[in-house]
């Protein structure tokens, strides 16, 4: 087994760093670059999905929704995956408390109309207020996934997609 020495350790020992080749003549740096490229995905978001998220947010914040105006704004992202490209085509609102029966019904109804769509992820809209009276915790969480987001991402969303996309969008409104 051959081990590459880190450049700093090699320099300290007075030895030039070694770039070992594999059987294909590829160096470690080339392998690393190729592995990274193989893992990259392309995500495309259709304007309809953005409009759906924006509409949901506007209705909740303005009081034009059955949800209270201070409720968490979240929903499912529908689309499809073709190799390493994920296309987000539409968004459907769901309640934050995750009523599995309600979510399953939303998915079933959406797929009756668009049979090729699958759940590719979910979204949450955060409010960009926070002003001078915001707590440190509120300021830290603005624009960043919260622990609750991570519980959803690694929890029940995995029932619908093994590797869901999470879109965190700003409402653009100041509270």
C-alpha positions as CSV (number, residue, x, y, z in Angstrom):
1,X,0.0,0.0,0.0
2,X,1.4,3.4,-1.0
3,X,0.7,6.5,1.0
4,X,1.1,10.0,-0.4
5,X,2.8,12.3,2.1
6,X,1.2,15.7,2.6
7,X,3.2,18.5,0.8
8,X,4.0,20.2,4.2
9,X,5.4,17.0,5.7
10,X,7.3,16.2,2.5
11,X,8.8,19.7,2.4
12,X,9.8,19.5,6.1
13,X,11.6,16.2,5.4
14,X,13.3,17.8,2.4
15,X,11.5,15.6,-0.1
16,X,9.5,17.0,-3.1
17,X,5.7,16.1,-2.9
18,X,4.8,13.0,-4.9
19,X,1.9,12.9,-7.2
20,X,1.3,9.2,-7.6
21,X,-0.4,7.9,-10.7
22,X,-3.0,5.1,-10.7
23,X,-3.2,2.3,-13.3
24,X,-4.8,4.8,-15.8
25,X,-2.0,7.3,-15.4
26,X,-4.3,9.7,-13.4
27,X,-2.8,11.6,-10.5
28,X,-4.5,12.0,-7.1
29,X,-5.4,15.6,-7.9
30,X,-7.1,14.5,-11.1
31,X,-9.0,11.7,-9.4
32,X,-10.2,14.2,-6.7
33,X,-11.3,16.7,-9.4
34,X,-13.1,13.9,-11.3
35,X,-14.8,12.5,-8.2
36,X,-16.1,16.0,-7.3
37,X,-17.4,16.5,-10.9
38,X,-19.2,13.1,-10.7
39,X,-20.9,14.1,-7.5
40,X,-22.1,17.5,-8.7
41,X,-25.8,17.9,-9.6
42,X,-27.6,20.5,-11.7
43,X,-30.7,21.9,-10.2
44,X,-33.2,23.7,-12.4
45,X,-36.2,25.6,-11.0
46,X,-39.1,26.4,-13.2
47,X,-40.8,29.8,-12.7
48,X,-44.0,28.1,-11.7
49,X,-42.4,26.7,-8.6
50,X,-41.1,30.1,-7.6
51,X,-44.5,31.7,-8.2
52,X,-46.1,28.9,-6.1
53,X,-43.8,29.5,-3.2
54,X,-44.1,33.3,-3.4
55,X,-47.9,33.0,-3.6
56,X,-48.1,30.8,-0.6
57,X,-45.9,33.2,1.4
58,X,-47.9,36.2,0.4
59,X,-51.2,34.7,1.3
60,X,-50.0,33.6,4.7
61,X,-48.3,36.8,5.6
62,X,-51.2,39.0,4.3
63,X,-53.8,37.0,6.1
64,X,-55.4,35.6,2.9
65,X,-54.8,32.0,3.9
66,X,-56.5,29.6,6.3
67,X,-53.1,29.4,8.1
68,X,-52.4,32.0,10.8
69,X,-50.2,34.9,9.6
70,X,-47.4,33.8,12.0
71,X,-47.3,30.2,10.9
72,X,-44.4,28.5,9.3
73,X,-44.5,28.7,5.5
74,X,-43.5,25.4,4.0
75,X,-44.4,23.0,1.2
76,X,-43.3,20.2,-1.1
77,X,-41.3,20.6,-4.3
78,X,-42.4,18.4,-7.3
79,X,-40.4,17.6,-10.4
80,X,-38.2,14.9,-11.8
81,X,-34.6,13.8,-11.9
82,X,-32.8,12.9,-15.1
83,X,-29.4,11.5,-14.3
84,X,-27.5,14.3,-12.4
85,X,-30.1,17.0,-13.3
86,X,-33.0,17.7,-11.0
87,X,-35.8,19.8,-12.3
88,X,-38.2,21.5,-9.8
89,X,-41.4,22.1,-11.7
90,X,-44.1,22.9,-9.0
91,X,-44.6,23.6,-5.3
92,X,-47.5,22.6,-3.1
93,X,-48.0,24.0,0.4
94,X,-48.2,21.7,3.4
95,X,-48.8,22.3,7.1
96,X,-45.7,22.5,9.3
97,X,-47.1,19.9,11.8
98,X,-46.7,17.1,9.2
99,X,-50.0,15.4,9.1
100,X,-48.8,12.3,7.1
101,X,-52.3,11.6,5.7
102,X,-52.6,15.2,4.5
103,X,-49.2,15.2,2.9
104,X,-49.9,11.8,1.2
105,X,-53.2,13.1,-0.1
106,X,-51.5,16.2,-1.6
107,X,-48.9,14.0,-3.3
108,X,-51.6,11.6,-4.7
109,X,-53.7,14.5,-6.1
110,X,-50.7,16.2,-7.6
111,X,-49.5,13.0,-9.3
112,X,-53.0,12.3,-10.7
113,X,-52.7,15.5,-12.7
114,X,-48.9,15.2,-13.3
115,X,-48.0,11.5,-13.2
116,X,-44.4,12.1,-14.1
117,X,-43.8,14.4,-11.2
118,X,-42.3,13.1,-8.0
119,X,-41.4,14.8,-4.7
120,X,-37.9,16.1,-5.2
121,X,-37.7,18.1,-1.9
122,X,-39.3,20.8,0.1
123,X,-39.2,24.5,0.9
124,X,-39.5,26.8,3.8
125,X,-39.9,30.6,3.7
126,X,-38.2,32.6,6.4
127,X,-39.1,36.1,7.3
128,X,-36.4,38.7,6.9
129,X,-37.5,41.0,9.7
130,X,-35.4,40.6,12.8
131,X,-34.6,44.3,13.1
132,X,-33.1,45.9,16.2
133,X,-35.4,44.0,18.7
134,X,-34.5,40.5,17.4
135,X,-32.9,38.1,19.8
136,X,-29.4,36.8,19.0
137,X,-31.0,33.4,18.2
138,X,-33.4,35.0,15.7
139,X,-30.5,36.9,14.0
140,X,-28.4,33.8,13.8
141,X,-31.2,31.7,12.2
142,X,-32.2,34.3,9.6
143,X,-31.4,32.7,6.2
144,X,-29.9,29.5,7.7
145,X,-31.4,26.1,8.2
146,X,-32.7,25.7,11.7
147,X,-32.4,22.5,13.8
148,X,-36.1,21.9,13.0
149,X,-35.3,22.1,9.3
150,X,-32.6,19.6,9.7
151,X,-35.0,17.2,11.6
152,X,-37.5,17.5,8.7
153,X,-34.7,17.1,6.1
154,X,-33.3,14.0,7.7
155,X,-36.6,12.7,9.1
156,X,-40.0,12.4,7.4
157,X,-38.9,14.0,4.1
158,X,-36.8,10.8,3.5
159,X,-40.1,8.9,3.3
160,X,-40.8,10.7,0.0
161,X,-37.3,11.1,-1.4
162,X,-34.0,9.4,-0.3
163,X,-32.1,12.6,-0.9
164,X,-34.5,15.6,-0.8
165,X,-33.6,19.1,-1.9
166,X,-34.3,21.8,0.6
167,X,-35.0,25.4,-0.6
168,X,-34.9,28.1,2.0
169,X,-36.4,31.3,0.6
170,X,-36.6,34.8,2.0
171,X,-40.0,36.4,2.2
172,X,-38.4,39.8,1.6
173,X,-40.7,41.4,4.1
174,X,-39.7,43.1,7.3
175,X,-41.8,42.3,10.3
